[in-house]
Amino acid sequence: MMKRVPEPELMNDKEQARAYANADFEEPHSHFIELFRERFPGKIKGETILDLGCGSADIAIRFAWAYPDCHLVGVDGSVSMLNEARKAIDNTSLRNRITLIQARLPGIKLPHDYYNTIISNSLLHHLHNPAALWKTINQYSTDESRVFIMDLMRPDSEEAARQLVDTYAANEADILRRDFYNSLKAAFTLEEVREQLMEASLDYWIVEQVSDRHLVVYNHNVGMVA
């Protein structure tokens, strides 16, 4: 198994943030919504969804369309990424339904004491201390909260990582191909994530491989889904 090589926690570079915002994530981000719906079927009404590591807000926007009765709070540590997020939201009719907050995990201060739904996409592999994510989720969730995390999964070798880059980012900018490769090397394995959950007393949560490069983490509870 390839050894994990951490990458910078934040995408602060403007060019990097712009390349990420302009990349084609239609397939994995649509898959994120589909997987959430499969694991938490039914409607979610009148609540605020917390999106940790919201980046350029593509997932938040998709969630807002998928669940039109909800508000979203997107949190990200990168000012450059949040600037791209604001541009994306301004091109929609969702400005009153998505709130953006610049903050780094852990120890963030949020508008609500808890959230019935917490989501996160591709944040975990950026964290030098992955416990920060699980600590934050524990802080802002209840036993009834829905939690759904999707992230990259580290491949067995550098060659396998390069093949994934060639398969899924062949037509992307060089900077995005580089970042994708580095992110694959920084990602965790299924077993490493299970160990993190055990240390956070969340070992009853489910960890699944859902593609050749993605894993998901979610809890059993369906909360207030009707």
mmCIF file of the C-alpha atoms, coordinates in Angstrom:
data_MODEL
# 
_entry.id   MODEL 
# 
loop_
_atom_site.group_PDB 
_atom_site.id 
_atom_site.type_symbol 
_atom_site.label_atom_id 
_atom_site.label_alt_id 
_atom_site.label_comp_id 
_atom_site.label_asym_id 
_atom_site.label_entity_id 
_atom_site.label_seq_id 
_atom_site.pdbx_PDB_ins_code 
_atom_site.Cartn_x 
_atom_site.Cartn_y 
_atom_site.Cartn_z 
_atom_site.occupancy 
_atom_site.B_iso_or_equiv 
_atom_site.pdbx_formal_charge 
_atom_site.auth_seq_id 
_atom_site.auth_comp_id 
_atom_site.auth_asym_id 
_atom_site.auth_atom_id 
_atom_site.pdbx_PDB_model_num 
ATOM 1   C CA . MET A 1 1   ? 0.000   0.000  0.000   1.00 0.00 ? 1   MET A CA 1 
ATOM 2   C CA . MET A 1 2   ? 1.285   3.447  -0.922  1.00 0.00 ? 2   MET A CA 1 
ATOM 3   C CA . LYS A 1 3   ? 2.244   5.576  2.079   1.00 0.00 ? 3   LYS A CA 1 
ATOM 4   C CA . ARG A 1 4   ? 0.057   8.615  2.707   1.00 0.00 ? 4   ARG A CA 1 
ATOM 5   C CA . VAL A 1 5   ? 1.597   11.964 1.694   1.00 0.00 ? 5   VAL A CA 1 
ATOM 6   C CA . PRO A 1 6   ? -0.367  14.897 3.212   1.00 0.00 ? 6   PRO A CA 1 
ATOM 7   C CA . GLU A 1 7   ? -1.025  17.948 1.047   1.00 0.00 ? 7   GLU A CA 1 
ATOM 8   C CA . PRO A 1 8   ? -1.708  21.567 2.089   1.00 0.00 ? 8   PRO A CA 1 
ATOM 9   C CA . GLU A 1 9   ? -4.939  21.858 4.060   1.00 0.00 ? 9   GLU A CA 1 
ATOM 10  C CA . LEU A 1 10  ? -6.213  24.937 2.211   1.00 0.00 ? 10  LEU A CA 1 
ATOM 11  C CA . MET A 1 11  ? -6.563  25.848 -1.469  1.00 0.00 ? 11  MET A CA 1 
ATOM 12  C CA . ASN A 1 12  ? -5.550  29.474 -0.997  1.00 0.00 ? 12  ASN A CA 1 
ATOM 13  C CA . ASP A 1 13  ? -4.059  30.038 -4.440  1.00 0.00 ? 13  ASP A CA 1 
ATOM 14  C CA . LYS A 1 14  ? -6.505  31.979 -6.647  1.00 0.00 ? 14  LYS A CA 1 
ATOM 15  C CA . GLU A 1 15  ? -5.547  30.097 -9.815  1.00 0.00 ? 15  GLU A CA 1 
ATOM 16  C CA . GLN A 1 16  ? -5.938  26.780 -8.015  1.00 0.00 ? 16  GLN A CA 1 
ATOM 17  C CA . ALA A 1 17  ? -9.354  27.752 -6.655  1.00 0.00 ? 17  ALA A CA 1 
ATOM 18  C CA . ARG A 1 18  ? -10.483 28.983 -10.078 1.00 0.00 ? 18  ARG A CA 1 
ATOM 19  C CA . ALA A 1 19  ? -9.360  25.750 -11.764 1.00 0.00 ? 19  ALA A CA 1 
ATOM 20  C CA . TYR A 1 20  ? -11.249 23.698 -9.194  1.00 0.00 ? 20  TYR A CA 1 
ATOM 21  C CA . ALA A 1 21  ? -14.387 25.830 -9.565  1.00 0.00 ? 21  ALA A CA 1 
ATOM 22  C CA . ASN A 1 22  ? -14.300 25.469 -13.356 1.00 0.00 ? 22  ASN A CA 1 
ATOM 23  C CA . ALA A 1 23  ? -13.588 21.725 -13.384 1.00 0.00 ? 23  ALA A CA 1 
ATOM 24  C CA . ASP A 1 24  ? -16.163 19.183 -14.491 1.00 0.00 ? 24  ASP A CA 1 
ATOM 25  C CA . PHE A 1 25  ? -17.390 17.417 -11.345 1.00 0.00 ? 25  PHE A CA 1 
ATOM 26  C CA . GLU A 1 26  ? -20.785 16.504 -12.760 1.00 0.00 ? 26  GLU A CA 1 
ATOM 27  C CA . GLU A 1 27  ? -20.336 12.749 -12.342 1.00 0.00 ? 27  GLU A CA 1 
ATOM 28  C CA . PRO A 1 28  ? -18.937 12.557 -8.769  1.00 0.00 ? 28  PRO A CA 1 
ATOM 29  C CA . HIS A 1 29  ? -21.062 15.408 -7.413  1.00 0.00 ? 29  HIS A CA 1 
ATOM 30  C CA . SER A 1 30  ? -24.265 14.024 -8.893  1.00 0.00 ? 30  SER A CA 1 
ATOM 31  C CA . HIS A 1 31  ? -23.251 10.670 -7.443  1.00 0.00 ? 31  HIS A CA 1 
ATOM 32  C CA . PHE A 1 32  ? -22.876 12.340 -4.033  1.00 0.00 ? 32  PHE A CA 1 
ATOM 33  C CA . ILE A 1 33  ? -26.516 13.475 -4.120  1.00 0.00 ? 33  ILE A CA 1 
ATOM 34  C CA . GLU A 1 34  ? -27.701 10.073 -5.365  1.00 0.00 ? 34  GLU A CA 1 
ATOM 35  C CA . LEU A 1 35  ? -25.820 8.205  -2.650  1.00 0.00 ? 35  LEU A CA 1 
ATOM 36  C CA . PHE A 1 36  ? -27.182 10.509 0.048   1.00 0.00 ? 36  PHE A CA 1 
ATOM 37  C CA . ARG A 1 37  ? -30.728 9.969  -1.165  1.00 0.00 ? 37  ARG A CA 1 
ATOM 38  C CA . GLU A 1 38  ? -30.249 6.196  -1.214  1.00 0.00 ? 38  GLU A CA 1 
ATOM 39  C CA . ARG A 1 39  ? -29.021 6.146  2.385   1.00 0.00 ? 39  ARG A CA 1 
ATOM 40  C CA . PHE A 1 40  ? -31.455 8.757  3.696   1.00 0.00 ? 40  PHE A CA 1 
ATOM 41  C CA . PRO A 1 41  ? -34.613 8.360  1.592   1.00 0.00 ? 41  PRO A CA 1 
ATOM 42  C CA . GLY A 1 42  ? -37.543 10.703 1.883   1.00 0.00 ? 42  GLY A CA 1 
ATOM 43  C CA . LYS A 1 43  ? -37.957 14.435 2.122   1.00 0.00 ? 43  LYS A CA 1 
ATOM 44  C CA . ILE A 1 44  ? -35.997 16.853 4.290   1.00 0.00 ? 44  ILE A CA 1 
ATOM 45  C CA . LYS A 1 45  ? -38.052 19.916 5.111   1.00 0.00 ? 45  LYS A CA 1 
ATOM 46  C CA . GLY A 1 46  ? -37.458 23.191 6.855   1.00 0.00 ? 46  GLY A CA 1 
ATOM 47  C CA . GLU A 1 47  ? -33.992 22.616 8.256   1.00 0.00 ? 47  GLU A CA 1 
ATOM 48  C CA . THR A 1 48  ? -30.464 23.891 7.833   1.00 0.00 ? 48  THR A CA 1 
ATOM 49  C CA . ILE A 1 49  ? -27.897 21.568 6.297   1.00 0.00 ? 49  ILE A CA 1 
ATOM 50  C CA . LEU A 1 50  ? -24.259 21.989 7.322   1.00 0.00 ? 50  LEU A CA 1 
ATOM 51  C CA . ASP A 1 51  ? -21.701 21.508 4.535   1.00 0.00 ? 51  ASP A CA 1 
ATOM 52  C CA . LEU A 1 52  ? -18.171 21.181 5.933   1.00 0.00 ? 52  LEU A CA 1 
ATOM 53  C CA . GLY A 1 53  ? -15.416 22.023 3.458   1.00 0.00 ? 53  GLY A CA 1 
ATOM 54  C CA . CYS A 1 54  ? -17.885 23.431 0.938   1.00 0.00 ? 54  CYS A CA 1 
ATOM 55  C CA . GLY A 1 55  ? -15.196 24.627 -1.491  1.00 0.00 ? 55  GLY A CA 1 
ATOM 56  C CA . SER A 1 56  ? -16.710 26.325 -4.526  1.00 0.00 ? 56  SER A CA 1 
ATOM 57  C CA . ALA A 1 57  ? -20.236 25.425 -3.280  1.00 0.00 ? 57  ALA A CA 1 
ATOM 58  C CA . ASP A 1 58  ? -21.124 23.026 -6.086  1.00 0.00 ? 58  ASP A CA 1 
ATOM 59  C CA . ILE A 1 59  ? -22.399 20.399 -3.630  1.00 0.00 ? 59  ILE A CA 1 
ATOM 60  C CA . ALA A 1 60  ? -24.250 23.044 -1.597  1.00 0.00 ? 60  ALA A CA 1 
ATOM 61  C CA . ILE A 1 61  ? -25.949 24.325 -4.751  1.00 0.00 ? 61  ILE A CA 1 
ATOM 62  C CA . ARG A 1 62  ? -26.935 20.817 -5.797  1.00 0.00 ? 62  ARG A CA 1 
ATOM 63  C CA . PHE A 1 63  ? -28.346 20.129 -2.336  1.00 0.00 ? 63  PHE A CA 1 
ATOM 64  C CA . ALA A 1 64  ? -30.321 23.354 -2.427  1.00 0.00 ? 64  ALA A CA 1 
ATOM 65  C CA . TRP A 1 65  ? -31.940 22.281 -5.693  1.00 0.00 ? 65  TRP A CA 1 
ATOM 66  C CA . ALA A 1 66  ? -32.521 18.741 -4.434  1.00 0.00 ? 66  ALA A CA 1 
ATOM 67  C CA . TYR A 1 67  ? -34.080 19.891 -1.138  1.00 0.00 ? 67  TYR A CA 1 
ATOM 68  C CA . PRO A 1 68  ? -35.865 23.166 -1.911  1.00 0.00 ? 68  PRO A CA 1 
ATOM 69  C CA . ASP A 1 69  ? -37.292 23.635 1.592   1.00 0.00 ? 69  ASP A CA 1 
ATOM 70  C CA . CYS A 1 70  ? -33.867 23.767 3.241   1.00 0.00 ? 70  CYS A CA 1 
ATOM 71  C CA . HIS A 1 71  ? -31.161 26.319 3.950   1.00 0.00 ? 71  HIS A CA 1 
ATOM 72  C CA . LEU A 1 72  ? -27.455 25.479 3.767   1.00 0.00 ? 72  LEU A CA 1 
ATOM 73  C CA . VAL A 1 73  ? -24.462 26.716 5.738   1.00 0.00 ? 73  VAL A CA 1 
ATOM 74  C CA . GLY A 1 74  ? -21.204 26.131 3.880   1.00 0.00 ? 74  GLY A CA 1 
ATOM 75  C CA . VAL A 1 75  ? -17.927 26.269 5.803   1.00 0.00 ? 75  VAL A CA 1 
ATOM 76  C CA . ASP A 1 76  ? -14.484 26.466 4.240   1.00 0.00 ? 76  ASP A CA 1 
ATOM 77  C CA . GLY A 1 77  ? -11.091 27.682 5.402   1.00 0.00 ? 77  GLY A CA 1 
ATOM 78  C CA . SER A 1 78  ? -9.991  29.091 2.040   1.00 0.00 ? 78  SER A CA 1 
ATOM 79  C CA . VAL A 1 79  ? -10.910 32.673 1.182   1.00 0.00 ? 79  VAL A CA 1 
ATOM 80  C CA . SER A 1 80  ? -10.122 31.999 -2.489  1.00 0.00 ? 80  SER A CA 1 
ATOM 81  C CA . MET A 1 81  ? -12.481 29.028 -2.610  1.00 0.00 ? 81  MET A CA 1 
ATOM 82  C CA . LEU A 1 82  ? -15.242 30.985 -0.893  1.00 0.00 ? 82  LEU A CA 1 
ATOM 83  C CA . ASN A 1 83  ? -14.831 33.791 -3.442  1.00 0.00 ? 83  ASN A CA 1 
ATOM 84  C CA . GLU A 1 84  ? -15.456 31.216 -6.180  1.00 0.00 ? 84  GLU A CA 1 
ATOM 85  C CA . ALA A 1 85  ? -18.408 29.892 -4.174  1.00 0.00 ? 85  ALA A CA 1 
ATOM 86  C CA . ARG A 1 86  ? -19.985 33.345 -4.019  1.00 0.00 ? 86  ARG A CA 1 
ATOM 87  C CA . LYS A 1 87  ? -19.606 33.742 -7.785  1.00 0.00 ? 87  LYS A CA 1 
ATOM 88  C CA . ALA A 1 88  ? -21.298 30.384 -8.352  1.00 0.00 ? 88  ALA A CA 1 
ATOM 89  C CA . ILE A 1 89  ? -24.159 31.169 -5.965  1.00 0.00 ? 89  ILE A CA 1 
ATOM 90  C CA . ASP A 1 90  ? -24.641 34.614 -7.511  1.00 0.00 ? 90  ASP A CA 1 
ATOM 91  C CA . ASN A 1 91  ? -25.323 32.893 -10.828 1.00 0.00 ? 91  ASN A CA 1 
ATOM 92  C CA . THR A 1 92  ? -28.304 31.115 -9.270  1.00 0.00 ? 92  THR A CA 1 
ATOM 93  C CA . SER A 1 93  ? -31.426 32.174 -7.400  1.00 0.00 ? 93  SER A CA 1 
ATOM 94  C CA . LEU A 1 94  ? -30.077 30.658 -4.174  1.00 0.00 ? 94  LEU A CA 1 
ATOM 95  C CA . ARG A 1 95  ? -28.383 33.621 -2.485  1.00 0.00 ? 95  ARG A CA 1 
ATOM 96  C CA . ASN A 1 96  ? -30.980 33.654 0.292   1.00 0.00 ? 96  ASN A CA 1 
ATOM 97  C CA . ARG A 1 97  ? -30.650 29.936 0.927   1.00 0.00 ? 97  ARG A CA 1 
ATOM 98  C CA . ILE A 1 98  ? -26.882 29.392 1.146   1.00 0.00 ? 98  ILE A CA 1 
ATOM 99  C CA . THR A 1 99  ? -24.755 31.065 3.827   1.00 0.00 ? 99  THR A CA 1 
ATOM 100 C CA . LEU A 1 100 ? -20.957 30.900 3.558   1.00 0.00 ? 100 LEU A CA 1 
ATOM 101 C CA . ILE A 1 101 ? -18.616 30.996 6.564   1.00 0.00 ? 101 ILE A CA 1 
ATOM 102 C CA . GLN A 1 102 ? -14.830 31.220 6.476   1.00 0.00 ? 102 GLN A CA 1 
ATOM 103 C CA . ALA A 1 103 ? -13.403 29.033 9.251   1.00 0.00 ? 103 ALA A CA 1 
ATOM 104 C CA . ARG A 1 104 ? -10.968 26.194 9.869   1.00 0.00 ? 104 ARG A CA 1 
ATOM 105 C CA . LEU A 1 105 ? -11.718 23.022 11.778  1.00 0.00 ? 105 LEU A CA 1 
ATOM 106 C CA . PRO A 1 106 ? -11.856 22.377 14.679  1.00 0.00 ? 106 PRO A CA 1 
ATOM 107 C CA . GLY A 1 107 ? -13.219 24.976 17.100  1.00 0.00 ? 107 GLY A CA 1 
ATOM 108 C CA . ILE A 1 108 ? -15.468 26.764 14.606  1.00 0.00 ? 108 ILE A CA 1 
ATOM 109 C CA . LYS A 1 109 ? -18.407 28.901 15.720  1.00 0.00 ? 109 LYS A CA 1 
ATOM 110 C CA . LEU A 1 110 ? -21.584 28.278 13.748  1.00 0.00 ? 110 LEU A CA 1 
ATOM 111 C CA . PRO A 1 111 ? -25.038 29.917 13.678  1.00 0.00 ? 111 PRO A CA 1 
ATOM 112 C CA . HIS A 1 112 ? -26.808 26.894 15.224  1.00 0.00 ? 112 HIS A CA 1 
ATOM 113 C CA . ASP A 1 113 ? -25.920 24.663 18.166  1.00 0.00 ? 113 ASP A CA 1 
ATOM 114 C CA . TYR A 1 114 ? -26.635 21.540 16.134  1.00 0.00 ? 114 TYR A CA 1 
ATOM 115 C CA . TYR A 1 115 ? -27.682 20.440 12.644  1.00 0.00 ? 115 TYR A CA 1 
ATOM 116 C CA . ASN A 1 116 ? -30.043 17.649 11.657  1.00 0.00 ? 116 ASN A CA 1 
ATOM 117 C CA . THR A 1 117 ? -28.016 17.026 8.501   1.00 0.00 ? 117 THR A CA 1 
ATOM 118 C CA . ILE A 1 118 ? -24.234 17.321 8.111   1.00 0.00 ? 118 ILE A CA 1 
ATOM 119 C CA . ILE A 1 119 ? -22.488 16.626 4.805   1.00 0.00 ? 119 ILE A CA 1 
ATOM 120 C CA . SER A 1 120 ? -18.910 16.887 3.594   1.00 0.00 ? 120 SER A CA 1 
ATOM 121 C CA . ASN A 1 121 ? -17.247 16.167 0.280   1.00 0.00 ? 121 ASN A CA 1 
ATOM 122 C CA . SER A 1 122 ? -13.480 15.843 -0.225  1.00 0.00 ? 122 SER A CA 1 
ATOM 123 C CA . LEU A 1 123 ? -12.498 17.569 3.020   1.00 0.00 ? 123 LEU A CA 1 
ATOM 124 C CA . LEU A 1 124 ? -11.139 14.641 5.009   1.00 0.00 ? 124 LEU A CA 1 
ATOM 125 C CA . HIS A 1 125 ? -8.067  14.009 2.857   1.00 0.00 ? 125 HIS A CA 1 
ATOM 126 C CA . HIS A 1 126 ? -7.008  17.662 3.209   1.00 0.00 ? 126 HIS A CA 1 
ATOM 127 C CA . LEU A 1 127 ? -6.823  17.487 6.999   1.00 0.00 ? 127 LEU A CA 1 
ATOM 128 C CA . HIS A 1 128 ? -3.452  16.864 8.603   1.00 0.00 ? 128 HIS A CA 1 
ATOM 129 C CA . ASN A 1 129 ? -5.359  15.830 11.718  1.00 0.00 ? 129 ASN A CA 1 
ATOM 130 C CA . PRO A 1 130 ? -8.468  13.958 10.535  1.00 0.00 ? 130 PRO A CA 1 
ATOM 131 C CA . ALA A 1 131 ? -9.844  13.911 14.083  1.00 0.00 ? 131 ALA A CA 1 
ATOM 132 C CA . ALA A 1 132 ? -10.772 17.578 13.530  1.00 0.00 ? 132 ALA A CA 1 
ATOM 133 C CA . LEU A 1 133 ? -13.607 16.516 11.223  1.00 0.00 ? 133 LEU A CA 1 
ATOM 134 C CA . TRP A 1 134 ? -15.061 13.905 13.562  1.00 0.00 ? 134 TRP A CA 1 
ATOM 135 C CA . LYS A 1 135 ? -14.727 16.255 16.545  1.00 0.00 ? 135 LYS A CA 1 
ATOM 136 C CA . THR A 1 136 ? -16.620 18.983 14.687  1.00 0.00 ? 136 THR A CA 1 
ATOM 137 C CA . ILE A 1 137 ? -19.355 16.584 13.624  1.00 0.00 ? 137 ILE A CA 1 
ATOM 138 C CA . ASN A 1 138 ? -19.729 15.359 17.204  1.00 0.00 ? 138 ASN A CA 1 
ATOM 139 C CA . GLN A 1 139 ? -19.944 18.961 18.383  1.00 0.00 ? 139 GLN A CA 1 
ATOM 140 C CA . TYR A 1 140 ? -22.688 20.005 15.951  1.00 0.00 ? 140 TYR A CA 1 
ATOM 141 C CA . SER A 1 141 ? -24.795 16.851 15.677  1.00 0.00 ? 141 SER A CA 1 
ATOM 142 C CA . THR A 1 142 ? -27.223 14.938 17.840  1.00 0.00 ? 142 THR A CA 1 
ATOM 143 C CA . ASP A 1 143 ? -28.116 11.256 18.011  1.00 0.00 ? 143 ASP A CA 1 
ATOM 144 C CA . GLU A 1 144 ? -30.846 11.988 15.464  1.00 0.00 ? 144 GLU A CA 1 
ATOM 145 C CA . SER A 1 145 ? -28.659 13.837 12.949  1.00 0.00 ? 145 SER A CA 1 
ATOM 146 C CA . ARG A 1 146 ? -27.964 12.458 9.481   1.00 0.00 ? 146 ARG A CA 1 
ATOM 147 C CA . VAL A 1 147 ? -24.256 12.468 8.631   1.00 0.00 ? 147 VAL A CA 1 
ATOM 148 C CA . PHE A 1 148 ? -22.910 11.750 5.165   1.00 0.00 ? 148 PHE A CA 1 
ATOM 149 C CA . ILE A 1 149 ? -19.235 12.100 4.204   1.00 0.00 ? 149 ILE A CA 1 
ATOM 150 C CA . MET A 1 150 ? -17.698 11.335 0.805   1.00 0.00 ? 150 MET A CA 1 
ATOM 151 C CA . ASP A 1 151 ? -13.992 11.471 0.062   1.00 0.00 ? 151 ASP A CA 1 
ATOM 152 C CA . LEU A 1 152 ? -11.240 10.114 -2.092  1.00 0.00 ? 152 LEU A CA 1 
ATOM 153 C CA . MET A 1 153 ? -9.702  6.752  -1.258  1.00 0.00 ? 153 MET A CA 1 
ATOM 154 C CA . ARG A 1 154 ? -5.954  6.238  -1.489  1.00 0.00 ? 154 ARG A CA 1 
ATOM 155 C CA . PRO A 1 155 ? -4.947  3.802  -4.242  1.00 0.00 ? 155 PRO A CA 1 
ATOM 156 C CA . ASP A 1 156 ? -2.386  1.043  -3.743  1.00 0.00 ? 156 ASP A CA 1 
ATOM 157 C CA . SER A 1 157 ? 0.421   2.655  -5.728  1.00 0.00 ? 157 SER A CA 1 
ATOM 158 C CA . GLU A 1 158 ? 1.598   5.810  -7.444  1.00 0.00 ? 158 GLU A CA 1 
ATOM 159 C CA . GLU A 1 159 ? 1.030   4.085  -10.776 1.00 0.00 ? 159 GLU A CA 1 
ATOM 160 C CA . ALA A 1 160 ? -2.596  3.418  -9.845  1.00 0.00 ? 160 ALA A CA 1 
ATOM 161 C CA . ALA A 1 161 ? -2.956  7.065  -8.815  1.00 0.00 ? 161 ALA A CA 1 
ATOM 162 C CA . ARG A 1 162 ? -1.614  8.232  -12.174 1.00 0.00 ? 162 ARG A CA 1 
ATOM 163 C CA . GLN A 1 163 ? -4.029  5.922  -13.988 1.00 0.00 ? 163 GLN A CA 1 
ATOM 164 C CA . LEU A 1 164 ? -6.960  7.437  -12.095 1.00 0.00 ? 164 LEU A CA 1 
ATOM 165 C CA . VAL A 1 165 ? -5.783  10.924 -13.044 1.00 0.00 ? 165 VAL A CA 1 
ATOM 166 C CA . ASP A 1 166 ? -5.546  9.911  -16.704 1.00 0.00 ? 166 ASP A CA 1 
ATOM 167 C CA . THR A 1 167 ? -8.985  8.300  -16.561 1.00 0.00 ? 167 THR A CA 1 
ATOM 168 C CA . TYR A 1 168 ? -10.916 11.061 -14.813 1.00 0.00 ? 168 TYR A CA 1 
ATOM 169 C CA . ALA A 1 169 ? -8.961  14.274 -15.443 1.00 0.00 ? 169 ALA A CA 1 
ATOM 170 C CA . ALA A 1 170 ? -7.511  13.764 -18.904 1.00 0.00 ? 170 ALA A CA 1 
ATOM 171 C CA . ASN A 1 171 ? -9.036  16.980 -20.251 1.00 0.00 ? 171 ASN A CA 1 
ATOM 172 C CA . GLU A 1 172 ? -8.565  19.132 -17.160 1.00 0.00 ? 172 GLU A CA 1 
ATOM 173 C CA . ALA A 1 173 ? -5.973  21.842 -16.599 1.00 0.00 ? 173 ALA A CA 1 
ATOM 174 C CA . ASP A 1 174 ? -2.491  20.748 -15.538 1.00 0.00 ? 174 ASP A CA 1 
ATOM 175 C CA . ILE A 1 175 ? -2.930  22.339 -12.118 1.00 0.00 ? 175 ILE A CA 1 
ATOM 176 C CA . LEU A 1 176 ? -6.071  20.291 -11.505 1.00 0.00 ? 176 LEU A CA 1 
ATOM 177 C CA . ARG A 1 177 ? -4.405  17.078 -12.667 1.00 0.00 ? 177 ARG A CA 1 
ATOM 178 C CA . ARG A 1 178 ? -1.539  17.764 -10.277 1.00 0.00 ? 178 ARG A CA 1 
ATOM 179 C CA . ASP A 1 179 ? -3.900  18.477 -7.401  1.00 0.00 ? 179 ASP A CA 1 
ATOM 180 C CA . PHE A 1 180 ? -5.964  15.358 -8.110  1.00 0.00 ? 180 PHE A CA 1 
ATOM 181 C CA . TYR A 1 181 ? -2.820  13.214 -8.042  1.00 0.00 ? 181 TYR A CA 1 
ATOM 182 C CA . ASN A 1 182 ? -1.658  14.803 -4.789  1.00 0.00 ? 182 ASN A CA 1 
ATOM 183 C CA . SER A 1 183 ? -5.122  14.394 -3.278  1.00 0.00 ? 183 SER A CA 1 
ATOM 184 C CA . LEU A 1 184 ? -5.169  10.685 -4.113  1.00 0.00 ? 184 LEU A CA 1 
ATOM 185 C CA . LYS A 1 185 ? -1.833  10.301 -2.343  1.00 0.00 ? 185 LYS A CA 1 
ATOM 186 C CA . ALA A 1 186 ? -3.181  12.275 0.642   1.00 0.00 ? 186 ALA A CA 1 
ATOM 187 C CA . ALA A 1 187 ? -6.398  10.281 0.915   1.00 0.00 ? 187 ALA A CA 1 
ATOM 188 C CA . PHE A 1 188 ? -7.084  7.624  3.539   1.00 0.00 ? 188 PHE A CA 1 
ATOM 189 C CA . THR A 1 189 ? -7.843  3.948  3.118   1.00 0.00 ? 189 THR A CA 1 
ATOM 190 C CA . LEU A 1 190 ? -11.072 2.325  4.269   1.00 0.00 ? 190 LEU A CA 1 
ATOM 191 C CA . GLU A 1 191 ? -9.304  0.786  7.253   1.00 0.00 ? 191 GLU A CA 1 
ATOM 192 C CA . GLU A 1 192 ? -7.685  4.083  8.255   1.00 0.00 ? 192 GLU A CA 1 
ATOM 193 C CA . VAL A 1 193 ? -11.078 5.797  8.248   1.00 0.00 ? 193 VAL A CA 1 
ATOM 194 C CA . ARG A 1 194 ? -12.539 2.986  10.355  1.00 0.00 ? 194 ARG A CA 1 
ATOM 195 C CA . GLU A 1 195 ? -9.702  3.483  12.834  1.00 0.00 ? 195 GLU A CA 1 
ATOM 196 C CA . GLN A 1 196 ? -10.449 7.217  12.962  1.00 0.00 ? 196 GLN A CA 1 
ATOM 197 C CA . LEU A 1 197 ? -14.090 6.513  13.719  1.00 0.00 ? 197 LEU A CA 1 
ATOM 198 C CA . MET A 1 198 ? -13.156 4.068  16.440  1.00 0.00 ? 198 MET A CA 1 
ATOM 199 C CA . GLU A 1 199 ? -10.954 6.679  18.098  1.00 0.00 ? 199 GLU A CA 1 
ATOM 200 C CA . ALA A 1 200 ? -13.846 9.166  17.881  1.00 0.00 ? 200 ALA A CA 1 
ATOM 201 C CA . SER A 1 201 ? -16.280 6.619  19.422  1.00 0.00 ? 201 SER A CA 1 
ATOM 202 C CA . LEU A 1 202 ? -18.147 6.497  16.116  1.00 0.00 ? 202 LEU A CA 1 
ATOM 203 C CA . ASP A 1 203 ? -17.205 2.945  15.182  1.00 0.00 ? 203 ASP A CA 1 
ATOM 204 C CA . TYR A 1 204 ? -20.878 2.033  14.650  1.00 0.00 ? 204 TYR A CA 1 
ATOM 205 C CA . TRP A 1 205 ? -20.927 4.276  11.560  1.00 0.00 ? 205 TRP A CA 1 
ATOM 206 C CA . ILE A 1 206 ? -20.669 2.683  8.131   1.00 0.00 ? 206 ILE A CA 1 
ATOM 207 C CA . VAL A 1 207 ? -17.662 3.040  5.809   1.00 0.00 ? 207 VAL A CA 1 
ATOM 208 C CA . GLU A 1 208 ? -18.167 1.895  2.211   1.00 0.00 ? 208 GLU A CA 1 
ATOM 209 C CA . GLN A 1 209 ? -16.252 1.980  -1.056  1.00 0.00 ? 209 GLN A CA 1 
ATOM 210 C CA . VAL A 1 210 ? -18.599 3.423  -3.693  1.00 0.00 ? 210 VAL A CA 1 
ATOM 211 C CA . SER A 1 211 ? -16.315 3.765  -6.725  1.00 0.00 ? 211 SER A CA 1 
ATOM 212 C CA . ASP A 1 212 ? -12.756 3.048  -7.823  1.00 0.00 ? 212 ASP A CA 1 
ATOM 213 C CA . ARG A 1 213 ? -11.653 6.238  -6.067  1.00 0.00 ? 213 ARG A CA 1 
ATOM 214 C CA . HIS A 1 214 ? -14.328 7.201  -3.508  1.00 0.00 ? 214 HIS A CA 1 
ATOM 215 C CA . LEU A 1 215 ? -15.501 6.068  -0.110  1.00 0.00 ? 215 LEU A CA 1 
ATOM 216 C CA . VAL A 1 216 ? -18.459 7.233  1.959   1.00 0.00 ? 216 VAL A CA 1 
ATOM 217 C CA . VAL A 1 217 ? -19.072 7.405  5.702   1.00 0.00 ? 217 VAL A CA 1 
ATOM 218 C CA . TYR A 1 218 ? -22.566 7.662  7.128   1.00 0.00 ? 218 TYR A CA 1 
ATOM 219 C CA . ASN A 1 219 ? -24.532 6.844  10.251  1.00 0.00 ? 219 ASN A CA 1 
ATOM 220 C CA . HIS A 1 220 ? -27.469 4.507  10.666  1.00 0.00 ? 220 HIS A CA 1 
ATOM 221 C CA . ASN A 1 221 ? -29.904 7.171  11.793  1.00 0.00 ? 221 ASN A CA 1 
ATOM 222 C CA . VAL A 1 222 ? -32.412 8.687  9.420   1.00 0.00 ? 222 VAL A CA 1 
ATOM 223 C CA . GLY A 1 223 ? -33.225 11.471 11.843  1.00 0.00 ? 223 GLY A CA 1 
ATOM 224 C CA . MET A 1 224 ? -36.305 13.424 10.902  1.00 0.00 ? 224 MET A CA 1 
ATOM 225 C CA . VAL A 1 225 ? -36.567 12.136 7.339   1.00 0.00 ? 225 VAL A CA 1 
ATOM 226 C CA . ALA A 1 226 ? -40.253 11.614 6.605   1.00 0.00 ? 226 ALA A CA 1 
# 
